[in-house]
Amino acid sequence: MLKHNLDSDPAEEYELVQVISEDKELVIPDSANVFYAMNSQVNFDFILRKKNSMEDQVKLRSRTSLTLPRTAKR
């Protein structure tokens, strides 16, 4: 949370979401290991957003998207 300057808000108020496509997202469960829960067949685009806040989802999507390079298939 410190990395995103969100240290004043409790981590429990946020969720990590992987963007699968233009209209699909995968919410990573709180208890999941991200590396096992994410879909490795699509780009690694993630959003950190407040839970249950539709208005903030649009704002946070444009601010907190992170794209990581694809890894080679094993």
C-alpha positions as CSV (number, residue, x, y, z in Angstrom):
1,M,0.0,0.0,0.0
2,L,2.9,2.3,0.7
3,K,4.1,1.9,-2.9
4,H,0.9,3.4,-4.2
5,N,0.7,6.1,-1.5
6,L,-2.4,4.5,0.0
7,D,-0.9,3.9,3.5
8,S,-3.6,5.9,5.2
9,D,-6.3,3.4,4.1
10,P,-6.6,-0.1,5.5
11,A,-5.5,-2.8,3.0
12,E,-8.8,-4.6,3.6
13,E,-10.7,-1.9,1.8
14,Y,-8.9,-2.7,-1.5
15,E,-9.0,-5.6,-4.0
16,L,-6.5,-6.7,-6.7
17,V,-8.1,-7.3,-10.1
18,Q,-6.5,-8.7,-13.3
19,V,-7.9,-7.2,-16.5
20,I,-8.6,-10.1,-18.8
21,S,-10.1,-8.2,-21.7
22,E,-12.0,-5.0,-22.4
23,D,-15.1,-6.3,-20.6
24,K,-13.7,-9.1,-18.3
25,E,-11.9,-8.9,-15.0
26,L,-10.6,-11.5,-12.5
27,V,-10.8,-10.5,-8.9
28,I,-8.0,-12.1,-7.0
29,P,-9.3,-13.4,-3.6
30,D,-7.8,-11.9,-0.5
31,S,-6.4,-15.3,0.6
32,A,-5.0,-16.3,-2.8
33,N,-1.4,-16.3,-3.9
34,V,-1.4,-13.9,-6.9
35,F,1.0,-16.0,-8.9
36,Y,-1.3,-19.1,-8.7
37,A,-4.6,-17.2,-9.0
38,M,-3.9,-15.0,-12.1
39,N,-4.6,-16.0,-15.6
40,S,-1.2,-16.5,-17.3
41,Q,-2.8,-16.7,-20.8
42,V,-3.5,-13.0,-21.0
43,N,-1.5,-9.8,-20.4
44,F,-0.5,-9.0,-16.8
45,D,-2.7,-5.9,-16.4
46,F,-3.7,-5.3,-12.7
47,I,-5.8,-2.8,-10.9
48,L,-5.7,-2.0,-7.2
49,R,-9.1,-0.5,-6.3
50,K,-11.4,0.1,-3.4
51,K,-14.0,-2.7,-2.9
52,N,-17.6,-2.1,-3.9
53,S,-17.0,1.4,-5.3
54,M,-18.2,1.6,-8.9
55,E,-17.4,5.3,-9.3
56,D,-13.9,4.9,-7.9
57,Q,-13.3,1.8,-10.1
58,V,-13.2,4.0,-13.2
59,K,-10.9,6.6,-11.6
60,L,-8.5,4.0,-10.2
61,R,-8.4,2.0,-13.4
62,S,-6.8,4.9,-15.2
63,R,-4.4,5.7,-12.3
64,T,-3.2,2.3,-11.0
65,S,-2.9,0.0,-14.0
66,L,0.3,-1.9,-14.1
67,T,1.5,-3.8,-17.1
68,L,4.2,-6.4,-16.7
69,P,6.0,-8.2,-19.5
70,R,4.8,-11.6,-20.6
71,T,7.0,-14.5,-19.6
72,A,8.0,-17.3,-21.9
73,K,5.9,-20.5,-21.7
74,R,7.5,-23.4,-20.0
